[in-house]
Structures are given as C-alpha cells and as structure tokens.
C-alpha cells in the first residue's frame, strides 16, 4: 500500500465514526483501495469469495441468472456492501449472484477471513452488516413485488426513474438490449413498451438515449 493510498483509505474509514478505533485500525491495515471501469464484473457467479467490497464511489449492480436470462436484483451505492457476497463467504459457498460496475467505481476490498473475525469481535461491525441485510431484504421484496404484481410498463418506468435518480440525470444513455437484460425480458418487448410510454408522454427517445419527462 502506498502512502497516498493509505491516507485515502484512512480518510474513508474515518467517516465511519461509530466504529471502534481499534477496528478502524485493523480495517486500515487490511483494506485494498481499487478503481474499476464501468462494466467490470466485480463478483462472478459460482466463484468462491475471498474479498468483500465496500463501495466508496460509483454504483454496483447485482444480478442473478438462469437459462441464459439475467435479472437485476438491486443496486449497491456509496458506503454500502454486497451482503450476498458476504453470505457466500460466511458459508464458504460459491456466489449465487454476480456484480457489475454501472459506472467508474472506487471500492474498498477486505479479506473475507478478516471480515469474519471482525463480525465476532466487534459488535458495531456486526450491526453494520445487519443494516446492510435490512437494506438488501427491502430491495429484494420490492423487486419480487414488481416482477410478480406489476405490469411491464409500470415496472420499466420505475426502473428508468430509479436509474435516473442514481445517476443524477433524466437523460439516460442505455440500449433496449441492456434494459431487457436487466429486467429479464426480450429486447423486442422493451422496444414496444418504450414506444407506448413515449406515446403516453412519459419519455422521449433521442437516438440511443432516453429522456424522462
């Protein structure tokens, strides 16, 4: 670890002021600070977990896949972690999900063995991961509700609004194919539904971009 990287990690961890100072020092000694380009697969499905990510900046997307289809489960934002990766590491099982960077991401990476030690040794670290469990549980319930109970046009528009909120822009550069992949449907279906939403005055398609109105 370089001096500058150590200073950067220490600055990030100091933001978690509720953590035991001894724990922060252990995290500082064991953390890796890494940057990833957009579209990088950070966690692979079926791989064993050796590192637990904590997002510093940018957004991660978490998916499940089956029979060549994929479904977006939730996003991981700043100061959040991938709890399903943690669960796989806890049980020493292959990951059931894969995680991809939405944009350029800066991530702290912690060795799974150290994380398991900290969970046992420091109650506040345990509480931190319980909070992450609650966030992801709520996200999963929302995803299930949308898939099972909502029509695709409603679900698609909610997806676009959430994406706009996360990226801070109502103009989204995204292909019909990518939307279809993340919502677990066919590109032709997405094209038809987007045309319907455009006719309803909810969005405008400009080239390869979608602008929400």
TASUL-V498731 format. One record per residue. PHI is phi in whole degrees, 0 to 359 (none if undefined). OMEGA is omega in whole degrees, 0 to 359 (none if undefined). D_FIRST is the distance of its C-alpha to the first C-alpha in whole Angstrom. Layout:
# TASUL-V498731
PHI:OMEGA:D_FIRST  PHI:OMEGA:D_FIRST
This chain:
# TASUL-V498731
none:178:0  285:179:4  298:181:7  297:178:8  293:178:6  299:179:6  295:180:10  296:180:11  296:179:10  299:179:12  298:179:15  295:183:15  291:178:15  296:176:18  292:176:20  269:189:21  295:183:23  281:181:25  281:175:22  304:180:23  305:178:20  295:178:19  294:179:19  300:179:16  294:177:14  294:179:14  295:178:13  299:183:10  289:186:9  247:185:10  278:168:9  243:176:8  257:185:9  229:176:11  245:182:14  229:176:17  288:175:21  301:178:24  85:179:26  279:175:23  280:185:23  272:176:21  233:181:23  262:176:25  293:177:29  77:176:30  269:174:26  279:188:25  271:176:22  243:182:19  227:177:16  254:182:18  271:170:17  233:186:17  287:177:19  263:175:17  208:183:20  90:186:22  223:171:24  254:174:24  247:181:28  247:184:29  235:161:31  241:179:34  222:178:36  198:177:39  50:177:41  66:175:40  246:180:40  233:178:37  219:176:37  289:180:34  268:181:34  190:176:32  255:172:29  244:186:26  249:182:25  307:178:22  65:175:21  241:182:23  231:179:22  270:186:24  291:178:26  287:172:28  293:177:24  299:180:24  298:178:28  295:178:27  292:180:24  300:182:26  265:184:29  54:179:27  242:176:29  297:180:29  294:178:28  266:181:31  234:166:30  228:184:27  237:184:25  232:177:25  286:177:23  284:178:26  223:177:25  297:186:21  238:170:19  245:190:16  225:168:15  271:180:13  243:182:13  240:177:13  299:184:15  301:181:19  296:177:19  292:179:17  301:180:19  295:176:22  294:182:22  294:178:21  300:181:24  282:189:26  270:187:25  237:182:25  303:182:28  291:176:26  290:175:24  301:180:26  296:178:28  299:181:25  284:173:26  298:177:30  298:178:30  294:176:28  302:182:30  297:179:33  300:183:32  290:177:32  299:179:35  296:178:36  299:181:35  294:177:36  298:179:40  295:179:40  297:179:39  298:180:42  300:181:44  294:182:44  295:187:44  275:192:47  253:185:49  261:173:48  291:186:50  296:180:48  296:177:48  294:180:47  296:180:44  295:181:43  294:176:44  297:178:42  300:181:39  293:179:39  295:179:39  293:178:36  296:178:34  297:179:36  296:182:35  295:183:31  270:177:31  71:180:33  206:176:36  277:177:39  255:186:39  248:175:37  264:185:36  204:182:37  272:175:39  299:180:42  296:180:40  294:178:37  301:181:39  300:179:41  298:184:38  286:179:36  261:175:40  70:179:41  223:183:44  264:180:45  301:181:45  298:179:48  294:180:49  298:179:46  302:181:48  293:182:51  290:177:50  297:178:48  298:179:51  295:179:53  296:178:50  292:178:51  296:179:55  278:177:54  79:181:52  268:180:49  201:175:47  229:176:47  261:182:46  237:183:45  62:179:44  263:181:41  238:177:41  236:178:42  248:178:43  279:182:44  257:none:47
